Amino acid sequence: IDAHTAFVRKWDTDLISQWRRARNEYAVLSTYLTDVQGSLDTAGNSLRNTRPIMCNSNFREGTREVRYMRHQAQPEERPVLKDEPMLQPYWGAGFHFSRGHWVVRVPYDCCLPAVFMGEEISMGVRSWSHGYDLYAPARSVVFHEYAANSQR
């Protein structure tokens, strides 16, 4: 979450409700944020009825190969499972929500200071090995303004 994000109205109660619908004390909601362009009306309500989900990984960034694995999101579609989070295999650094015990039990790796590329894989594997399950949220409650699409 940074200065380039925008939240829907009542995002906090919606997010807590989504987490509870997982019916799992060890649920972690996580995803890559959807672009804010075309996502919110002037009152702060979401215009989206899709689910952001992370389900792809490869060693490519755009058309070029890279030496590190990158997660990717699939194109957003209307969810088949409505109003509840959906299990997914990955953790995204840009957005995650869970009970506070996750932060205590799965802290960032102290032996990898300042790691940027690779932190998502490390945190996802470590979360899972500590008993946490990763879920795509049922719907977006926060959106990101990506520079390529910025109207600023």
C-alpha positions, 0 to 999 in steps of 0.5 A: 500500500502506498500513495498510489492506491485508492480504497473503496468505501467501507474497505475495512469492514468488507475485508474483514468480512471476506477474511471471515468467509474463508473460515480459516484462522490461518487464511491470508488474503493476497493478490496483485492490485487491479489498476485504479483506472475505471475501478471506482466511481466518484463516491468511492464504490467499486465498479469492478465485479471481477476477482483478481487472482494470482495463478501463473509463474515464469522466468519472463518479464514481458517478452524477455527472459529473466533469472528470477521467477515472476508471479503473474495474475490471470485476466480478471473474470467474474468469480465462479465462487462468489462472496468468498475467497478462493485458494491460490498458490501465491503470495503477493507483496503488494497486498496481503491481509491476515490475522496479526499472528501471521506477521509474528510467525512468518516474518521477512527472512532476516538473512535476506535483507533488502531482497525485492525479487524473490521475496514473494516466493520466499514468503509464500513458501514460508507461509504455507510451511507454517500452516497458512493458506493463501487466498485470492480476495472475493473482490478488490477493496483497494486499487493501484495507480500504475504509471503507464495508465496514470492520468496525473 
